[in-house]
Amino acid sequence: MKKTGRNNIKIACDLSLALILLLLFLTYTNYALGAQTNPTIRGNITNIPTGSRNLVHLYSWSGGKLLEEASAPVNEHGDFRFEIKDKLQRQLYKIGLDQTNAASIVLSGEKEISIKADYGELKADRIAATNSRENEAYRALLDEWKRLSEKITDLSFENSRISVVDPFYVQKTKGIENRMRLVIQGHNVDLLYAKERYQGTFMSEVLVNLSLLPQLSDHPDLKDSYDNKRAFMHDYFFEYIDFADERIIYTPFLHKKYFTYLDKYTHHSQDGFKDSVSVMLTIAEANSAVWEFTLEYLINTFNNKGLSKLADYVVDTYVEGCSRPLSRSTMRNIETLKRLRAGQIAPEIISKDTDGKTVALSTQIGKDTLMVYFWASWCDGCEAENPNIVSLYNKFKDNGLDVYAVSLDKNKDEWLKAIERHKFTWTNVSDLNKWESEAAKAYNVNATPTIYLLDKEGRIIAKNLRGRELEMKVEKLLK
């Protein structure tokens, strides 16, 4: 009996030990996969303007977009408190009164984080987050980027002051280039030091690799292969990034990297962009989520920049016949893009005019050329483009040009004031739902101004033209 009892005790102890090990394993696995416990976020925001929203929002990064995760009331003293109900991934977030007036924080398993910020500092991404090694590491990264930016600005200003007729122009500019190279090398060294100092943080594991800047001088074996920085960066710009790590898309850093690559290290021609598309989608193949993000980024960027032929190229070359599974949202975007190609019948829009009367787009079709103009009273780009549109309309309205303007405003008074200020005498409609506008969704509008030109049958002729390009196209259609 005693022997059996000891065995039972031993079995019970073994089971307890096994249970403890299992719990430890599950805890470690959840952390390794990026899941974290529900954090409490306390904070204070000073100097909030009177009349501003009385809610503080927490946003997560998903690719280049911000998604709202939670909100909490803020009292008259600027105090707020989040108790997050759902488990959040270990990644970069933003917190603030809206997406514009918000600062970045890292949430990574810490049970409680205290935040203090001035309203004016939110947009500049300056907040104090205590009780958080993760955010101490992230602030160190931001400080390093600030130092680099200041040094580059100073060197660029110094370079701009060198006269092109200076007898030693080449010597002086070459000297500044060498100093710039040393500054970037120092930036990389400081980042690697921070990575070592803050081991195990999101900054050290993900953000540093996205922030390192490749240097030709670090590749002595390539000194005879390149005689200029841009050609080297075209081939090595992404060398430090681990594209197998899905976490890189849950920050704005990869989005910015892609923008810089297409802007500075790509030959701006059809073939040049196609070459860079191949580079980006090939390296992104290491992770399916990263590949899909890259695909969407390219399609949306080309489409928004008026390079619709390149957007179509990406779809036709890398999506058609591809066995790689894509999310429903990506497939919806692609199908929308196909419906908005030149030659397709433009989607119907049914919205209300300034008097609240419903005016369908189809009732306006019939003129030789109909411009569908997406704009908003709060849009700076629209402020610059509006005079051009008015001038173009006045010049060609008797030749068969008409305008159907869709505003992405939320406030009706602001919309009406803008119409009067700019003297919009054409058809103006809006459902006052801003980016949630059904018309904006139907036309895949991600930025304003966005312009479509339709023929008398309602088929799309051209899209995303602005300024002189738009004027030349309208002249060609109506001459």
N, C-alpha and C positions, 0 to 999 in steps of 0.2 A: 504493500500500500504506500509506504513512504517512497519507495523507488518510483512508483507511478506518479506520485505527487511531484517529485523532483523533475520527472520528465515533462509533466504538464506545465510546471513553472518554466522549464527550459524552452518548451514550445511557445509558451506565451511570450517569453522574452524575445525569442527569435522573430515572432510575428510583429512584436512592437518595434524591434529594430528594422525589420523589413518595411513596416509602415512608415517609419521615420525617413528611411532612405528613399522610399517612393515619393513622399511629400517633398523631400529636398530635391529630388530629380525633377518633379513636376514644376516646382518653384523655379529651378534653374532653366528648365525648358521654356517656360513662359517668358522669362526674362530674355533668354537668347533669341526667341522669336520676335521680341519687341513689345510684347504685351506688358502692361504695368498696372499697379494697383490704382484705385480711384484716388486722385490727388485732391487736396483742398488748396485753393488759391485765394489768398487774402490780399487786399491791396488798397491803395489810396491814390487818386488822381487829383491833383490840385489845379486850380484856375480853369475849371471847365466853363466854357462860355454859357451865359444865360440863354436858355431856350434850346440848348443842345439836348440830344437824346439822353434819357435817364437810365440807359442800359449799357453795361459793358459786355462785349462779345468775345468769345474765344473762337478763333478760326484755325483750321488745320490746312497745311499745304498739300495739295494733290496735283502734282505736275506744276504748271504755272498758275493754277487757280487756287482761290481760297474758299474753303467750305466751312460754314458755321457749325460748331460742335455744341456750344452752350452759350447761355447769356445769364446775366445776373443784374439785379437792380443796383444802382449807385445812389447813395443818399446825398443830402445837401452838403455834407462835408467831403464828398468825393470817395467815401469808403464803399467797398464792395467785397463780396465773398462768394466764390464758386465752390460748390460741392459737385464734382463731376460724377454723374450716375453711371455712364458707360465707360468701359475700359478703353483707354486711348493708347495709340501706338507711341513708341519711343521715337520722337521726331521733333521737327521744328514747327512752332505754332506762332500765331500773332494774337495779341490781346489789345483791345481798345474800344473806342466808342463806335467806330465803323471801320471798314477795310482800309480807308485812307489814313485815318488817325489811329494807327495801331502800331505796336512795337513787337519785336520778335522775342519769343522765349522758347526754351527747350523743356519739354516734359519727359521725364525719364525715370519713373519709379519713386521719386521723392514724394513722401506723403503730404508735406505741406510746403508751400512756397509763398513768401511774402514779397509783394511788389510795390514800389513807390515810384511815381512819375509825375511830371508836370504835363498838362495837356499839350503844351507847345513842343514837348520833347518826344511825344509819341511818334509823330510823323518822321522825326529824325532818328528813330529807333534807339532812343536813349532812355532806358529805365533802369532802376536798381532792383535786382532780384536777390533777396537774401535767403539763407538756408538752402542754397542750391549750388553745389559744385559744378553741375552741368551748365548753369547759366554763367557762373564765373568763367568757365572755359570758353563759352560762346562770346562773352564780352571781350575776352582776351583776343579772340579772332577778329572781332569788329574793330578793336583798337589797332590791331596790326594793319588791317585794310585801310583805316583812316590815316595811319602814318605813311603807308605806301602812296595813297592818293595825294597827300600833301607834298611829298617829295617829287612825285611825277609832275604835279601842277607847277611846282617851283622850277623844275628843269625845263618844262615845256615853255614857261614864260621866258626863261632865260634864252632859250633857243629862238623864240619869236623875236627877240630884240637884236639878233645878229643880222646885220645888213647883208643883203644878197651881193652888194658890191664891196663888201669887206675883203681886203686882200687875203685874209686868212679864214675866209668863210668855211671852206671844207675842213680845215684843221680844227676850228672851233666847234662846228657841228659834230664832227667825229668824236671830239672830246666829250661832248654832252651825251652822245650815244653810249660811250664807254661808261660814263658815270651812271647812266640809266641802267645799263646792264648790271653794274655792281649793286645798285639799289634793289633790283629784282632778285639778285642772288641773296642779298641780305634778307629780303622778305621771305624767301623760301627757307633760309636757315632758321629764322625766327619762328616760322610756322612749324617746322620739324621739332624745334625745341618745345613749343607749346604742346605739340602732339605727345611728346615724351612726358611732359610735366602733368598733363591731364589724361593719362592713359585710362581707357575704359569709358570715356565720355563720347557722346554723339559727335561732338566737335572733332575729337581725335580720330574716331573711326570712319567718319563720313565727310565732314565739312572741310577738313584740312586738304584731303586729296582733291576736292573740287576747287580749292583755292590756290594750289601750287601752280606756278607759271613755268612752263618748260623753257629751257635755255639751250641754244646751240652750243654754247661754251661747255655745257655739261656732257657733250657728246663729241669728244675729240676724234673719235673714229669717223665722224661725219664731216669733218672740216673741209674735205675736198668734194663733198656732195652738194653743198649749198653755198651760194655766195650772197644770200639775203635772208633776213629774218622771216619774212612772210611765207616764203616757200617752205622753210623748215616748220613753221607753225601750222601750215596747212596739213602737214603729215604727222606732226607730233603734239598738236594742241591738247589732245585728250590722254596723253600717255600716263598720267598719274591716277586717273579715275578707274575705279573698279566697277565696270558696267554689269558685273554679275550681282552686285549689291542693289537690291530693289530700293533701298532707303534713299538713294540719290535723287529719286523723283519726288520725294516728300519734303523738298526744300525748293526755294526759288533759284538755287545756285546753278543747277544743270540748265534750266531755262535760259539764264543769263549767259552761260558758257556757249550754248548753241547760237544765241543771238550774235555774240562776239565773233564766233567762227564764221558765220555766214556774212557778217558785215565787214570784217577785216582780213580774213584769211581765205576768202573765196573769190575766184575771178568772176566778176559780175557780168556774166553772159549766160545764155541758155546752157551751153555745154559746161561752163564752170560751175553753175549751181547743180547740175545733174551729177557732176563728179563729187561734189561735197555731200549731196544726198546719199550717194553710194557709200562714202566714207562713214557717215553718221549712222546709217541703218545697218551697216556691216558690224561696226563695233558694238552696237546696241543689241545684237543678236544673243549676247551672253545671258540676257534675262528677258523673258517674254513681256513683262510689265514695262520694262525700260524701252523695249523695242516699240511697243504700242504707243507709249508716251512720245517717243521720237517721231513716229509716223504722224501722230496727230499734230505735234508741234509743226512739222514741215508743211502739212496740208493747210493748217490755219494761218501760218505765217505767210506763205505764198499767196493764199487767197486774200488776206487782209492787206497785203502790199500791192495788190493789183496784178500779181503774177499768176493769173488763173491757169495759164497753160502749164506752168510748172506744178501747180497743185494737181491738175489733171494727170500730169506725167507721173507723179508719185502714186496716185491711185491706180492708174492703168498698169504701171510697172511693178509695184510692190504689193498691191492688194488683189487685183484680178488674178485668179488662179492660184492664190496663195493658200496653203493649207493651215497656216498659223491661225489659231482661234483669236478672235477679237471681241471685245466687250460689246454689249448692245448699244451703249452710248456712242462708241466709236463707229459702229456700223451705221447708226442713224445719221451721224455727221457725214459719213461718206455718201450715203444715199441722198442726203440733202444736197451735197455738193454736186452730185450727178444731175439732180433735178434743176440745178442752177447754172448749168453749162450753156454756153452760147448756142442758140438754135432751139432751146427748150421753151415751152410755154411757161411764162412766169406764174408762180403761185398766186392764188387769189389773196387779196387783203380786204377785210371788212372791218372798218373802224369808224370812229365818230369825228365829225369836223368840229370847228370852234363853236358852233351853235348846238352841238349835241346830236346832230343828224347823222345817220349812218350813210357812209359813202364808200361803195365798193370800188376797188381798183379797176375791175372789169368795165365799170361804167365810164371810165376815163379813157379807155383804149379806143383808138381810131385815128388819132393824129399820126403824122408821119413818124414822129419820135416822141416817146413818153419817158421822162426821167423819174425814176422812183428814188427819192432822196431821203435817206435815214439820217437824222440829225438830232440835236438836243440843245436846249438853251444853256446848259451848264458845260457844253463841250467846247474847249479852247480851239481845237482843230476846226470845228464848225464855224466859230467866229471868224477864223481866217478865210474859210472857203465860202461862206455865205455871200459876200459881195461878188465873188466870181460867178456864183450860180445866178444871182439876180441880174448881173450884167449879161450873162449868156441868154437867160430867158427873155429879157427885154430886146435883145438883138435878134433872136430867132423865133419869137412867138408867132409872128406873122408868116413865118416860113414852115410852120408845122411842128414846133416844139411846145410841149406842155410838161408840167411838173406835178407830181403827186408826192407831197412831202409828208413823211411819217416821223413824228417826233417821239423820242424815247424819254420824254419828261415824266415827272411824277406830280409836279405842282402845276395846276392849270394856269394860275395867274402868271407864273414865270414863263410858261409856254406862250401865252397870249401877248405878253409884253415883248418877247423876243420876235414874234411875228410882226408886230407893229414897228419895232425898232429897225428891223431889216427890210421892211416893206415887202413881205411875202404876199403877193397878190394871186397866187395859184391855189390849188386845193391843198389844205392843211388838215391832217388827221392825227389822232393819237388816242390810245386807250389808257394813257397815263399810268402805265405799269413798268416804266423804265425798261430794264433788261428782260423783264418777264413778259414783255409785249409779244403777243402772238405773231405779229408781223415780223418782228425781229427774229423770232425762232424759225419762222418759215423761210426766211432769207439768210439764215445762219449769220446774223449780224453780231460780231464780237467787238466791234469798234465803230466809232462815228468820227467823221462822216463816212457813209457807205452809199455808193451810187450804182444804180442799174439803169441801162438804157434799153427800152423795148420798142419793137417796130409796131406798125399799125395793126398787126394780128396778135399782139401780145407776146411775141417771142423775144427772148433775151438776145440783144445784139452785142452788148459789152457790159463790163462791170468794173467797179473799183478804179475808175479813171478820175483824176483830179487835175485842177489847174489847167495848164496849157494843153496837156494830153486830152483832157475832156473837151476843151474848146475845139481842138483840131478834129476830133472824132465827130462832134456835132456838125461842124462845118462841112465835113466830108459827106455826112448823111443827108444834109439839107441844102446843099449847094445846087 
